[in-house]
Amino acid sequence: MDNKPLLQDRPPAYNSVPGAYNYQQPQPGYGAIPQPAPAPAPAAFPSPPPPYQFPAAQGYPAAATGTPANCSSTYTIIQPSVVVVGGCPACRVGVLEEDFTCLGIMCAIFFFPLGILFCLALRQRRCPNCGATFG
């Protein structure tokens, strides 16, 4: 036959095993929080001074105390205006394009070193949408 244990052959309960731990009675002093040492007597401190009373300023009315003034409960919403950088100030739709003027190009050619500064200063901005020129 085989050596399998039968259902009636169960292992013994833990509390009936000789030398088992006894969980009902804790060890004395184990896990206990020690009592704190007595604190020394506090030194005698003087009481804090009373709050400072500010004198009334001359020429100014006394501060109002009590309930605040009645305010209306309506709100005014201010819509911020959107400003497009480089946008046309006339039609507010187009974007300005920069062109060099004929005089600016001629100054750049004839007066070469300083003429480039004149060319940059004589730029003309034009809106492709409305045709307005600025500059």
C-alpha positions in Angstrom: 0.0 0.0 0.0 0.9 3.7 -0.1 2.2 5.8 2.8 -0.2 8.7 2.4 -1.6 10.1 5.6 -5.3 9.7 6.2 -7.7 12.6 6.9 -7.9 11.6 10.5 -4.1 12.0 10.9 -3.9 15.7 11.2 -0.9 17.6 12.6 -1.3 18.7 16.3 -2.5 22.2 17.1 0.1 24.9 17.7 -0.9 25.5 21.3 -0.5 21.8 22.2 3.0 21.5 20.9 5.5 21.3 23.8 7.7 24.3 24.0 5.3 26.5 22.0 5.2 30.3 22.6 2.7 31.6 25.0 1.1 34.7 23.4 -1.4 35.4 26.1 1.2 36.6 28.7 3.6 39.2 27.4 7.0 39.5 28.8 7.1 42.2 31.5 8.5 45.5 30.2 8.9 44.3 26.6 7.7 46.9 24.1 6.6 49.3 26.8 7.3 53.0 26.3 9.5 54.4 29.0 8.2 57.2 31.1 9.8 60.6 30.3 12.1 62.2 32.8 10.3 65.0 34.8 10.8 68.4 33.2 12.6 71.1 35.2 10.4 73.8 36.7 10.1 76.6 34.1 11.8 79.9 34.9 9.5 82.8 35.7 9.0 84.8 32.6 7.4 88.3 32.7 4.1 88.6 31.0 4.2 90.1 27.4 3.6 93.8 27.2 0.2 95.1 26.0 -0.2 95.9 22.3 1.0 99.3 21.2 -1.7 101.9 20.9 -0.9 104.2 17.9 -1.8 107.9 18.5 -4.3 109.5 16.1 -2.5 111.3 13.3 -3.4 115.0 12.9 -5.3 115.9 9.8 -6.4 112.3 9.0 -9.8 111.0 10.0 -10.0 108.0 12.3 -10.1 104.6 10.7 -13.7 103.4 10.1 -14.7 100.3 12.1 -17.8 98.2 11.6 -19.4 97.0 8.4 -18.0 97.9 5.0 -19.9 100.1 2.6 -22.5 98.6 0.4 -21.2 97.5 -3.0 -23.2 96.6 -6.1 -23.1 93.0 -7.2 -22.9 93.7 -10.9 -19.7 92.9 -12.8 -18.3 94.7 -15.8 -16.3 92.5 -18.0 -13.7 94.3 -20.1 -12.8 92.5 -23.3 -9.0 92.8 -23.9 -8.2 94.0 -27.4 -5.9 91.6 -29.4 -3.0 93.4 -31.0 -1.3 91.4 -33.8 2.3 92.3 -34.1 2.9 93.6 -37.6 -0.8 93.8 -38.3 -2.3 96.6 -40.4 -3.7 99.4 -38.2 -6.1 100.5 -40.9 -8.0 97.3 -41.8 -6.7 95.1 -38.9 -6.8 92.1 -41.2 -3.6 92.2 -43.3 -0.1 91.8 -42.2 2.3 94.6 -43.2 5.1 93.8 -45.7 8.3 95.8 -45.8 9.7 97.2 -49.1 12.7 99.3 -49.8 12.1 102.6 -51.5 13.8 103.6 -54.7 15.6 106.4 -52.9 16.9 104.0 -50.2 18.3 101.5 -52.8 20.0 104.3 -54.7 21.6 105.7 -51.5 22.8 102.2 -50.7 24.5 101.9 -54.1 26.0 105.4 -54.4 26.9 106.0 -50.7 27.9 102.4 -50.0 29.0 102.3 -46.4 26.5 104.8 -45.0 24.0 104.2 -47.7 22.9 100.9 -46.2 21.8 102.7 -43.1 19.8 105.2 -45.3 18.3 102.2 -47.1 17.2 100.6 -43.9 15.8 103.9 -42.6 13.8 104.6 -45.8 11.7 101.3 -45.7 8.1 101.5 -46.6 5.4 99.2 -45.0 2.4 98.3 -47.1 -0.7 96.2 -46.4 -1.5 93.6 -49.1 -5.1 93.5 -48.0 -6.2 97.2 -48.1 -3.2 98.7 -49.9 -2.4 101.3 -47.2 1.2 102.4 -47.1 3.0 103.5 -43.9 6.4 104.8 -43.4 
